[in-house]
Amino acid sequence: MRVLRLILGDQLSSLIPTLSGIDKHKDIVLMAEVHEEATYVTHHKKKIIFTFSAMRHFAEELKTKGYHLHYTKIDDPKNSHSLLGETKRLLQKRSVDQLFVTEAGEYRLTHAMKTQWSETLGIPVKVLQDTRFLATHEEFRNWASPRKELIMEYFYREMRKKTGLLMETNGKPVGEAWNLDKQNRKPLGKKIKLPARISFKPDSTTNEVIKIVEKLYGHHFGNSTPFGFAVTSKQAKKALDDFISRILPNFGDYQDAMKINEPFLFHSLISFYINSGLLDPLYVCFRAEKAFKEKKAPLNAVEGFIRQIIGWREYIRGIYWYYMPGYTEKNALKASESLPDFYWTAETKMRCMHEVIRITKEEAYSHHIQRLMVTGNFALLAGINPQEVHQWYLAVYADAYEWVEAPNTIGMALYADGGIVGTKPYIASGAYINRMSNFCPECHYNVKARTGKDACPFNTLYWQFLLRHKEKLKNNRRMTLAYKNLSRLSKDEEKEILRYKLPRE
């Protein structure tokens, strides 16, 4: 039997199930750069460059290992510009008995593969589960189905037990606590020296991709250069080594901090490589644990880092597949405002929003607190349509694939799922941003004022949000303090707050 094995752009791992049991003498590996996947949202130019360059480098690795590879480049004049079309085009030239493909990270594509492709192609299509994750779909369903609330913390503990990461032999967590997040909320002191970050000079392959992307997708969001992403597993491991050795020790303390002109702080910058297949997530976690065991990094940093991968990442992926289809259409708060233009231009008087969106345009990246408590917080407070926000996050970040982006946006950032991911809306006034960053002193608005033309929009919108959703949220036990504070407003102040219009600059 001859098998055609299709590898997608975020499956750049020799351990991907698609390659398992391959017969190098008979089977064919197919990879394709297509417009359909590059344009279903207007992906950041750096995201497209990273994906295509990493694909081309991975393809060369497969050729070196003796695989029979068919590769379609984006500017191939015969390119059909869809994965199905490229598969069909190859089948017209090569006789195969079956197609193997590992499930995609988007429901739309996996559903099409399972329900439509076989009939269209005229051969059986076997869609394989992605073994790069710790929890299978069935395992997550078994964990989730009997529960009224799907609390990430409890799922995370199961993953700790399953992997043995940071566990004692008696079954208890190292340090006698599962979660050390309370130690990881320090603002960045003025004397804290931030590390220079590793960058990789584009080679001829990447430079060719940069030129092509500028030509074909020059109208897309973001900057193409300078480009310093790792594009091979070897480079990605070098980036991981650098993070573990120099940066991880300070990651925990300052992971919630923000600073003008400092987009990276002590964050790992490896989510791109884990989500695309260049790094194995469990390998990454064991490397971090090793640093703790060798006393090269403190427990709060290592636990917080590992929790992001085997806790949050796995949990978010489970939520996505458990609730799809339909999850991305949720809008529990009936938010309907259109996405302001400044989400694309960064042209706003709000210094925090300007800074985070500017960074996003330049780097195709911002760290999790900037995503959650600045751009996400504003969208939630302002009542922006969740589907528009979802499309924005999916487009602008190089590590964004729908399985990970949608629950983080629809659930965590916007509370549009009604409390599946977050037990309360993650809202904050300007006081939080002022405490965790240095954005506010240089802002056009007054972070101390909650009403008036110079008041910080985060302040006015915060109180407006509480008023607007009072009936829905007042009985949420985690909102008790917020509504107690709301009750102290005068009726005149409430009226002024309710009259406030969403700022669009």
C-alpha positions in Angstrom: 0.0 0.0 0.0 1.3 3.4 -0.9 0.4 6.3 1.4 0.3 10.0 0.8 1.3 11.8 4.0 0.2 15.5 4.3 2.1 17.7 6.8 0.6 21.1 7.7 2.5 24.2 8.5 2.3 23.9 12.3 3.3 20.2 12.3 7.1 20.6 11.7 8.2 17.7 13.9 9.8 14.4 12.9 7.6 13.0 15.7 4.3 14.0 14.0 2.0 10.9 13.7 1.8 11.5 10.0 5.3 10.2 9.6 4.9 7.3 11.9 5.6 3.9 10.1 6.4 5.6 6.9 7.9 3.5 4.0 10.5 5.8 2.6 10.7 3.8 -0.6 7.0 4.0 -1.4 5.2 6.7 0.5 5.0 10.4 -0.5 5.2 13.4 1.9 3.3 16.4 0.7 3.8 20.0 2.1 2.2 23.1 0.5 2.2 26.8 1.0 -1.3 28.0 0.1 -3.2 31.3 0.0 -6.2 29.7 1.7 -4.3 29.2 4.9 -2.3 32.5 4.7 -5.4 34.7 4.1 -8.4 33.3 6.0 -7.5 36.1 8.3 -5.0 38.8 7.4 -2.1 37.1 9.2 0.8 39.2 10.4 3.5 39.3 7.8 6.1 37.9 10.2 3.7 35.0 11.0 3.6 34.1 7.4 7.3 34.5 6.9 8.0 32.4 10.0 5.6 29.6 8.8 6.8 29.4 5.2 10.5 29.6 6.1 10.2 27.0 8.8 8.3 24.8 6.4 11.0 25.1 3.8 13.7 24.3 6.2 11.8 21.3 7.6 11.2 20.1 4.1 15.0 20.2 3.4 15.5 18.1 6.6 13.0 15.5 5.4 14.8 15.3 2.0 18.2 14.9 3.7 16.6 12.0 5.7 15.6 10.3 2.5 11.9 11.0 2.4 10.1 11.3 -1.0 8.8 14.8 -0.7 6.6 16.9 -2.9 6.6 20.6 -1.9 4.6 23.4 -3.4 5.8 27.0 -2.9 3.4 29.9 -2.6 4.6 31.4 -5.9 4.4 28.2 -7.9 2.2 29.2 -11.0 0.5 25.8 -10.8 -0.4 26.2 -7.1 -4.2 25.7 -6.5 -3.8 27.6 -3.2 -5.7 25.2 -1.0 -4.5 22.1 0.8 -7.3 20.0 -0.7 -6.5 21.4 -4.1 -2.7 20.6 -3.8 -3.5 17.1 -2.6 -5.9 16.5 -5.5 -3.3 17.9 -7.9 -0.6 15.5 -6.7 -3.0 12.5 -6.9 -3.5 13.3 -10.6 0.2 12.6 -11.1 0.9 9.9 -8.4 -1.1 6.8 -7.6 -1.6 6.3 -3.9 -4.0 4.1 -1.8 -4.6 6.3 1.2 -4.0 9.7 2.7 -2.7 10.2 6.2 -2.8 13.5 7.9 -2.6 14.7 11.6 -5.6 16.7 12.7 -5.3 20.4 12.1 -5.4 23.0 14.9 -8.6 24.5 13.4 -12.0 22.8 13.6 -13.0 24.0 10.1 -10.1 22.2 8.5 -10.2 19.0 10.6 -14.0 18.8 10.0 -13.5 19.1 6.3 -10.8 16.5 6.3 -13.0 14.0 8.1 -16.2 14.6 6.3 -15.4 15.8 2.8 -11.9 15.0 1.6 -12.3 11.2 1.1 -15.2 11.7 -1.3 -13.6 14.5 -3.1 -10.2 12.7 -3.5 -11.5 9.3 -4.1 -9.3 7.6 -1.5 -9.6 6.8 2.2 -8.5 9.7 4.4 -7.1 8.8 7.9 -7.1 11.8 10.3 -4.7 11.1 13.2 -4.8 12.5 16.7 -2.0 14.9 17.4 0.3 13.1 19.9 2.3 16.3 20.7 -0.2 17.0 23.5 -0.3 15.3 26.9 -4.1 14.9 27.0 -6.1 13.2 24.3 -9.5 14.5 23.3 -11.0 11.5 25.1 -9.0 12.1 28.3 -10.1 15.7 28.4 -13.8 14.7 27.8 -13.6 12.1 30.6 -12.1 14.8 32.9 -14.6 17.5 31.9 -17.9 15.7 31.4 -18.8 15.0 35.1 -17.8 18.5 36.3 -20.0 21.6 36.7 -17.0 23.9 36.5 -13.9 23.2 34.4 -11.3 24.8 36.7 -7.9 24.8 35.0 -6.1 24.4 38.4 -7.5 20.9 38.9 -6.8 19.8 35.4 -3.2 21.1 35.8 -2.7 18.9 38.9 -3.8 15.9 36.9 -1.1 16.8 34.3 1.5 17.2 37.0 0.7 13.7 38.3 0.7 12.2 34.8 4.1 13.7 33.9 5.7 13.6 37.3 7.0 17.1 36.7 7.8 18.8 40.0 6.4 15.9 42.0 7.7 14.2 45.1 7.8 10.4 45.3 4.9 10.5 47.8 2.6 12.0 45.2 2.8 15.5 46.6 4.0 18.6 44.7 7.5 19.8 45.2 7.4 22.7 47.7 4.1 21.5 49.1 2.1 23.8 46.8 0.7 23.1 43.4 0.6 26.8 42.3 3.0 29.6 43.2 1.3 32.3 41.1 1.0 34.7 44.1 4.8 35.0 44.1 4.8 36.0 40.4 3.1 39.4 40.4 5.9 41.9 41.1 6.1 45.2 39.2 9.3 45.8 37.4 11.7 47.8 39.6 13.6 50.7 38.0 16.9 48.9 38.8 16.0 45.6 37.2 18.3 45.0 34.2 16.6 43.3 31.3 18.5 40.7 29.2 19.3 41.1 25.6 17.5 38.5 23.5 18.8 35.9 21.1 18.0 36.5 17.4 18.7 34.6 14.3 20.0 36.2 11.1 17.9 35.3 8.1 19.5 32.9 5.7 19.0 32.9 1.9 15.8 30.8 2.3 14.3 33.2 4.8 15.3 36.2 2.8 13.6 34.7 -0.3 10.4 34.2 1.8 10.5 37.8 3.1 10.6 39.1 -0.5 7.7 36.9 -1.5 5.6 37.8 1.5 6.1 41.5 0.9 5.1 41.0 -2.7 2.0 38.9 -2.1 0.9 40.0 1.4 2.3 43.5 1.7 -1.1 44.8 2.6 -1.3 42.5 5.7 -0.8 43.8 9.2 2.6 44.3 10.7 6.3 44.6 9.8 8.3 42.1 7.9 11.7 43.2 9.2 13.8 43.0 11.1 13.2 39.2 11.3 15.0 37.2 13.9 12.8 34.1 14.5 14.3 30.6 14.7 13.2 28.7 11.7 14.7 25.2 12.4 14.4 22.9 15.4 18.2 23.4 16.0 17.8 27.1 16.2 14.6 26.7 18.4 16.6 24.5 20.8 19.3 27.2 20.9 16.6 29.8 21.8 15.4 27.4 24.6 18.9 26.9 25.9 19.4 30.6 26.1 16.1 31.1 28.0 16.7 28.4 30.5 20.3 29.5 31.2 19.9 33.3 31.4 16.3 34.3 31.6 14.2 31.7 33.4 15.5 32.5 36.9 13.7 35.9 36.7 10.7 34.8 34.7 8.4 34.1 37.7 8.8 37.3 39.7 8.1 39.7 36.8 5.9 37.7 34.4 3.0 40.1 34.9 5.1 43.3 34.5 5.0 45.7 31.5 7.5 48.4 30.4 7.6 50.9 27.6 9.9 49.8 24.7 10.5 46.4 26.4 8.3 43.9 24.8 10.0 40.7 26.0 11.1 41.2 29.7 11.8 37.7 31.0 9.4 35.8 28.8 10.5 32.7 27.0 9.6 33.7 23.4 9.3 30.0 22.5 5.5 29.6 22.1 6.0 30.1 18.3 8.3 27.1 18.2 6.2 24.8 20.5 3.0 25.6 18.5 4.6 25.0 15.1 6.3 21.7 16.1 9.9 22.9 16.2 10.1 22.2 20.0 8.5 19.4 21.9 6.5 20.8 24.9 7.3 18.0 27.3 11.0 18.3 26.4 10.8 22.0 27.2 9.2 21.3 30.6 11.8 18.7 31.6 14.6 21.2 30.7 13.0 23.8 33.0 12.6 21.2 35.8 16.3 20.2 35.4 17.2 23.9 36.0 15.3 23.8 39.3 16.9 20.5 40.4 20.3 21.9 39.6 19.5 25.1 41.6 19.8 27.3 38.6 16.3 28.6 38.7 13.8 29.1 41.6 10.7 27.1 42.1 8.3 29.9 41.5 9.8 30.6 38.1 9.9 27.0 37.0 6.5 26.1 38.3 4.9 29.1 36.7 6.6 28.3 33.4 5.7 24.7 33.4 2.1 25.5 34.4 1.7 27.6 31.3 2.6 24.6 29.1 1.2 21.5 30.7 -1.6 23.3 32.6 -2.9 26.3 30.6 -1.9 25.2 27.1 -3.3 21.7 27.5 -6.4 23.0 29.2 -7.1 25.6 26.5 -6.7 23.0 23.8 -9.1 20.7 25.6 -11.7 23.4 26.0 -11.5 24.2 22.2 -12.2 20.7 21.0 -14.7 20.0 23.8 -16.9 22.9 22.8 -16.4 23.1 19.1 -18.3 23.7 16.9 -20.0 26.8 18.2 -17.5 28.0 20.7 -16.1 30.8 18.6 -19.6 32.2 18.1 -20.3 32.7 21.8 -21.3 36.1 23.0 -22.6 35.8 26.5 -22.5 39.5 27.2 -24.0 40.4 23.9 -21.1 42.8 23.0 -21.7 44.5 19.7 -19.3 47.5 19.3 -17.1 47.3 16.2 -13.3 46.9 16.7 -11.7 50.4 16.7 -9.3 51.2 13.9 -6.5 51.7 16.4 -6.2 48.0 16.9 -4.7 47.9 13.5 -2.9 51.3 13.5 -1.8 51.8 17.1 -2.8 55.4 16.6 -4.5 56.1 20.0 -3.9 58.6 22.9 -4.1 55.7 25.3 -0.4 55.0 26.0 -0.9 51.4 27.1 -2.9 50.5 24.0 -0.5 52.3 21.7 2.5 50.6 23.2 1.1 47.1 23.1 -0.3 47.4 19.6 2.9 49.0 18.3 4.9 46.1 19.7 2.4 43.7 18.1 2.9 45.3 14.7 6.7 45.2 15.0 7.1 41.7 16.6 4.0 39.7 15.9 4.1 39.2 19.7 3.2 40.6 23.0 3.2 38.8 26.3 0.2 37.3 28.0 -0.5 40.1 30.4 -0.4 42.7 27.6 -2.9 40.5 25.7 -5.2 39.9 28.6 -5.0 43.0 30.7 -4.5 45.7 28.0 -5.9 44.9 24.6 -8.2 42.1 25.9 -9.3 44.1 29.0 -10.1 47.2 26.8 -12.2 45.0 24.4 -14.1 43.5 27.2 -14.8 46.8 29.0 -15.8 48.5 25.8 -18.2 45.7 24.7 -16.4 45.0 21.4 -17.9 42.1 19.3 -16.1 38.9 20.4 -15.8 37.6 16.9 -14.1 40.7 15.6 -11.6 40.5 18.6 -11.1 36.8 17.9 -10.2 37.5 14.3 -7.8 40.2 15.4 -5.9 38.0 17.9 -5.8 35.2 15.4 -4.3 37.5 12.7 -1.7 39.5 14.6 0.3 37.0 16.7 2.9 34.5 15.3 2.0 31.9 17.9 -1.8 32.1 17.3 -3.6 29.0 16.0 -7.3 28.8 16.6 -7.2 25.9 19.1 -5.1 28.1 21.4 -6.2 31.6 20.5 -10.0 31.1 20.5 -10.5 30.0 24.2 -7.9 32.6 25.3 -9.9 35.3 23.6 -13.5 34.2 23.7 -13.1 32.7 27.2 -10.4 34.2 29.2 -10.1 37.8 27.8 -13.7 38.5 26.8 -15.9 36.3 29.1 -17.9 35.7 25.9 -18.3 32.0 26.8 -20.2 33.0 30.0 -17.7 31.6 32.4 -16.5 28.3 31.0 -12.8 29.4 31.1 -12.8 32.2 33.6 -15.0 32.2 36.7 -15.4 35.9 36.4 -14.7 38.6 33.8 -11.0 39.7 34.0 -11.6 43.4 34.1 -9.4 46.1 35.6 -9.3 49.8 35.7 -6.3 52.0 34.9 -5.0 51.4 38.4 -3.9 47.9 37.6 -2.0 49.0 34.5 -0.4 51.8 36.4 0.7 49.4 39.1 2.2 46.8 36.7 3.8 49.2 34.1 5.3 52.6 33.5 2.8 53.4 30.7 0.5 55.8 32.6 2.9 58.7 33.6 3.4 59.5 29.9 -0.2 59.0 28.9 -2.6 61.7 27.5 -5.2 60.6 30.1 -5.3 60.9 33.9 -5.1 57.5 35.4 -6.4 58.8 38.7 -9.7 60.2 37.2 -12.7 58.1 36.5 -14.9 60.7 34.8 -14.4 63.8 32.7 -12.7 64.4 29.3 -9.2 63.7 30.7 -10.2 60.5 32.6 -8.4 57.3 31.8 -10.8 55.4 29.5 -10.1 52.2 31.4 -11.5 53.8 34.5 -14.8 55.1 33.0 -15.3 51.9 31.0 -14.6 49.8 34.1 -17.5 51.4 36.0 -19.7 51.5 32.9 -19.1 47.7 32.4 -20.2 47.0 36.0 -23.3 49.1 35.6 -24.2 47.6 32.2 -23.9 44.0 33.4 -25.1 44.4 37.0 -28.0 42.1 36.8 -25.9 39.3 35.2 -22.9 39.6 37.4 -23.8 41.0 40.8 -24.3 37.5 42.3 -20.9 36.2 41.1 -19.0 35.7 44.4 -15.8 36.9 42.8 -17.4 40.2 41.8 -18.7 41.0 45.3 -16.0 43.6 46.1 -16.4 45.3 42.7 -20.1 45.7 43.2 -19.6 46.9 46.8 -17.3 49.6 45.4 -19.8 50.4 42.7 -22.5 51.1 45.3 -20.5 54.0 46.5 -20.9 56.0 43.3 -23.5 58.8 43.4 -26.4 58.7 41.0 -25.1 61.7 39.1 -21.7 60.0 38.6 -23.5 56.8 37.4 -25.4 58.9 34.8 -22.2 60.5 33.6 -20.5 57.1 33.4 -23.4 55.6 31.4 -23.3 58.5 28.9 -19.6 57.9 28.2 -18.9 57.0 24.6 -16.3 54.5 23.5 -13.1 56.3 22.5 -11.9 55.5 19.0 -8.6 57.3 19.1 
